[in-house]
Amino acid sequence: MIDTLPPQYNPATIEAELYRFWLDHGCFSPDRRPRGVSAEPPSRRAGEPPPFVIMMPPPNVTAALHMGHGLNNTVQDVLARFERMRGRSTLWLPGTDHAGIATQNVVEKLVAKEGKTRFDMGREEFVRRVWAFVTETGGTILEQLKAIGASADWSRTYFTLDDDLSRAVREVFVRLYEKGLIYRGKYIINWCPRCLTALSNEEAEKEETDGRLWHLRYPLADGSGSLTVATTRPETMLGDTAVAVHPDDPRYAGLVGHRIRLPLADREIPIVADTAIDQDFGSGAVKVTPAHDPLDFEIGQRHGLPVIDILTPDARTNDQVPERFRNLDRFEARKKVVQEFESLGLLVKVENH
């Protein structure tokens, strides 16, 4: 018998057939019913151990599995198989995730190879292409999970955009809202001006870049002097609603409560004191634009400042800015703002940052 064993292990001749045997005999079902036999799960009898359930973190449908998926699912598989061996009714519930933004980007790249954009195609056709892609790649991912021996109950496979799951998500959000556990309100988010959609913090990839720090002089409204602020985004000054300094900064102690005449926009804004300000950054005085910076938003909430959003969804200046600055790309607006500050003698200096 030993002489008939191959000299090396050949998974192709063993694993597929063994996996089919497991499926045919319902080994992955919590009620262990053979494939094709329809039956309600048996009632739990007194003294039986409680069921054991793992919800598979659904892999994205954007591409094939990677080593991280392999490790993650192997650990889950070990736990599920161990609990089955202990006699517990065990369910490892599989599924795939639509990964909305990532999938959209992948499909847009495919469409771009045809010389088109999603706007050229129209919503209905683009959605159809996305679903076609999801159908193709989603099946690939599930087959790869099966190839590594995942003992999930595939008869219960879900996709995050299935109708019943979508309804469940809406129902949960409504219930949480009605209980006051979640709320709707304005907040700073990551926004992609190309995709025209919000991005979660996980989807926004941060990187350090070489930029500039512009020092701009803001005249006091009473004409008694000026205050210099430092910013990496001078174009957003058109939406400033305050200037903030640290309450313990002796340089500005006498200015808190005074008002500033905001250059270019010709509005008066207050000088406020807030402990979130870093005295050692720039000039120690920070322009506050609640609509365009997370820290500024928090400062604005604490001091009851108005929120002025100066950008359209595609990152062009809107009608909240003076007419000569309207409908400019944000980087074009930056150049124009800096030029005007320089022509007015209000540009103090520019530093690399």
Solvent accessible surface area in square Angstrom, and as a share of the most:
residue,aa,sasa,rsa
1,M,194,0.87
2,I,141,0.72
3,D,143,0.74
4,T,106,0.62
5,L,120,0.60
6,P,82,0.52
7,P,142,0.89
8,Q,146,0.65
9,Y,136,0.52
10,N,67,0.34
11,P,59,0.37
12,A,84,0.65
13,T,89,0.52
14,I,79,0.40
15,E,76,0.34
16,A,54,0.42
17,E,113,0.51
18,L,77,0.38
19,Y,19,0.07
20,R,138,0.51
21,F,107,0.45
22,W,61,0.22
23,L,35,0.18
24,D,69,0.36
25,H,92,0.41
26,G,9,0.09
27,C,27,0.16
28,F,11,0.05
29,S,11,0.07
30,P,23,0.14
31,D,26,0.14
32,R,134,0.49
33,R,69,0.25
34,P,67,0.42
35,R,151,0.55
36,G,80,0.77
37,V,76,0.43
38,S,111,0.71
39,A,53,0.41
40,E,152,0.68
41,P,76,0.48
42,P,96,0.60
43,S,97,0.63
44,R,144,0.52
45,R,162,0.59
46,A,110,0.85
47,G,86,0.83
48,E,55,0.25
49,P,62,0.39
50,P,68,0.43
51,P,74,0.47
52,F,42,0.17
53,V,79,0.46
54,I,26,0.13
55,M,133,0.59
56,M,8,0.04
57,P,76,0.48
58,P,55,0.35
59,P,5,0.03
60,N,66,0.34
61,V,0,0.00
62,T,25,0.14
63,A,61,0.48
64,A,57,0.44
65,L,33,0.16
66,H,114,0.51
67,M,171,0.77
68,G,39,0.37
69,H,40,0.18
70,G,22,0.22
71,L,125,0.62
72,N,70,0.36
73,N,4,0.02
74,T,70,0.41
75,V,81,0.46
76,Q,17,0.07
77,D,15,0.08
78,V,91,0.53
79,L,86,0.43
80,A,0,0.00
81,R,71,0.26
82,F,109,0.46
83,E,15,0.07
84,R,33,0.12
85,M,167,0.75
86,R,142,0.52
87,G,55,0.53
88,R,50,0.18
89,S,51,0.33
90,T,2,0.01
91,L,23,0.12
92,W,0,0.00
93,L,30,0.15
94,P,3,0.02
95,G,7,0.07
96,T,8,0.05
97,D,32,0.17
98,H,60,0.27
99,A,14,0.11
100,G,36,0.34
101,I,31,0.16
102,A,40,0.31
103,T,2,0.01
104,Q,33,0.15
105,N,44,0.23
106,V,46,0.26
107,V,2,0.01
108,E,20,0.09
109,K,140,0.59
110,L,71,0.35
111,V,0,0.00
112,A,61,0.47
113,K,168,0.71
114,E,91,0.41
115,G,67,0.65
116,K,96,0.41
117,T,69,0.40
118,R,34,0.12
119,F,132,0.55
120,D,99,0.51
121,M,33,0.15
122,G,31,0.30
123,R,201,0.73
124,E,152,0.68
125,E,61,0.27
126,F,18,0.07
127,V,59,0.34
128,R,133,0.48
129,R,54,0.20
130,V,31,0.18
131,W,112,0.39
132,A,52,0.40
133,F,27,0.11
134,V,13,0.08
135,T,102,0.59
136,E,125,0.56
137,T,19,0.11
138,G,9,0.09
139,G,34,0.32
140,T,62,0.36
141,I,1,0.00
142,L,34,0.17
143,E,101,0.45
144,Q,59,0.26
145,L,0,0.00
146,K,51,0.22
147,A,74,0.58
148,I,93,0.47
149,G,15,0.14
150,A,2,0.02
151,S,0,0.00
152,A,0,0.00
153,D,10,0.05
154,W,35,0.12
155,S,95,0.61
156,R,72,0.26
157,T,46,0.27
158,Y,80,0.30
159,F,23,0.10
160,T,38,0.22
161,L,73,0.36
162,D,48,0.25
163,D,109,0.56
164,D,63,0.33
165,L,56,0.28
166,S,27,0.17
167,R,135,0.49
168,A,49,0.38
169,V,82,0.47
170,R,141,0.52
171,E,80,0.36
172,V,78,0.45
173,F,119,0.50
174,V,77,0.44
175,R,137,0.50
176,L,59,0.29
177,Y,121,0.46
178,E,130,0.58
179,K,148,0.63
180,G,61,0.59
181,L,122,0.61
182,I,57,0.29
183,Y,183,0.70
184,R,217,0.79
185,G,58,0.56
186,K,168,0.71
187,Y,144,0.55
188,I,35,0.18
189,I,102,0.52
190,N,44,0.23
191,W,108,0.38
192,C,24,0.14
193,P,44,0.27
194,R,131,0.48
195,C,7,0.04
196,L,67,0.33
197,T,32,0.19
198,A,45,0.35
199,L,39,0.19
200,S,58,0.38
201,N,124,0.64
202,E,168,0.75
203,E,79,0.36
204,A,25,0.20
205,E,166,0.74
206,K,178,0.75
207,E,146,0.65
208,E,177,0.79
209,T,99,0.58
210,D,150,0.77
211,G,32,0.30
212,R,123,0.45
213,L,10,0.05
214,W,25,0.09
215,H,10,0.05
216,L,0,0.00
217,R,82,0.30
218,Y,0,0.00
219,P,43,0.27
220,L,11,0.06
221,A,40,0.31
222,D,97,0.50
223,G,67,0.65
224,S,85,0.55
225,G,36,0.35
226,S,46,0.30
227,L,5,0.03
228,T,34,0.20
229,V,0,0.00
230,A,4,0.03
231,T,12,0.07
232,T,50,0.29
233,R,87,0.32
234,P,0,0.00
235,E,4,0.02
236,T,6,0.04
237,M,0,0.00
238,L,1,0.01
239,G,0,0.00
240,D,0,0.00
241,T,3,0.02
242,A,0,0.00
243,V,0,0.00
244,A,0,0.00
245,V,0,0.00
246,H,29,0.13
247,P,60,0.38
248,D,107,0.56
249,D,2,0.01
250,P,113,0.71
251,R,137,0.50
252,Y,23,0.09
253,A,67,0.52
254,G,63,0.60
255,L,37,0.19
256,V,59,0.34
257,G,62,0.59
258,H,75,0.34
259,R,109,0.40
260,I,0,0.00
261,R,94,0.34
262,L,0,0.00
263,P,12,0.07
264,L,20,0.10
265,A,18,0.14
266,D,103,0.53
267,R,70,0.26
268,E,73,0.33
269,I,3,0.02
270,P,32,0.20
271,I,2,0.01
272,V,18,0.10
273,A,29,0.23
274,D,9,0.04
275,T,105,0.61
276,A,40,0.31
277,I,7,0.03
278,D,83,0.43
279,Q,62,0.28
280,D,134,0.69
281,F,74,0.31
282,G,33,0.32
283,S,17,0.11
284,G,0,0.00
285,A,1,0.01
286,V,29,0.17
287,K,10,0.04
288,V,0,0.00
289,T,3,0.01
290,P,1,0.00
291,A,19,0.15
292,H,26,0.12
293,D,48,0.25
294,P,82,0.52
295,L,74,0.37
296,D,11,0.06
297,F,13,0.06
298,E,75,0.34
299,I,0,0.00
300,G,2,0.02
301,Q,114,0.51
302,R,134,0.49
303,H,67,0.30
304,G,66,0.64
305,L,20,0.10
306,P,85,0.53
307,V,61,0.35
308,I,31,0.16
309,D,73,0.38
310,I,0,0.00
311,L,31,0.15
312,T,45,0.26
313,P,85,0.53
314,D,72,0.37
315,A,8,0.06
316,R,77,0.28
317,T,3,0.02
318,N,30,0.15
319,D,98,0.51
320,Q,104,0.46
321,V,3,0.02
322,P,32,0.20
323,E,135,0.61
324,R,118,0.43
325,F,0,0.00
326,R,101,0.37
327,N,100,0.51
328,L,39,0.19
329,D,35,0.18
330,R,71,0.26
331,F,99,0.41
332,E,85,0.38
333,A,0,0.00
334,R,52,0.19
335,K,137,0.58
336,K,63,0.27
337,V,0,0.00
338,V,22,0.13
339,Q,116,0.51
340,E,35,0.16
341,F,0,0.00
342,E,110,0.49
343,S,93,0.60
344,L,105,0.52
345,G,43,0.41
346,L,22,0.11
347,L,38,0.19
348,V,69,0.40
349,K,99,0.42
350,V,59,0.34
351,E,66,0.30
352,N,135,0.69
353,H,110,0.49
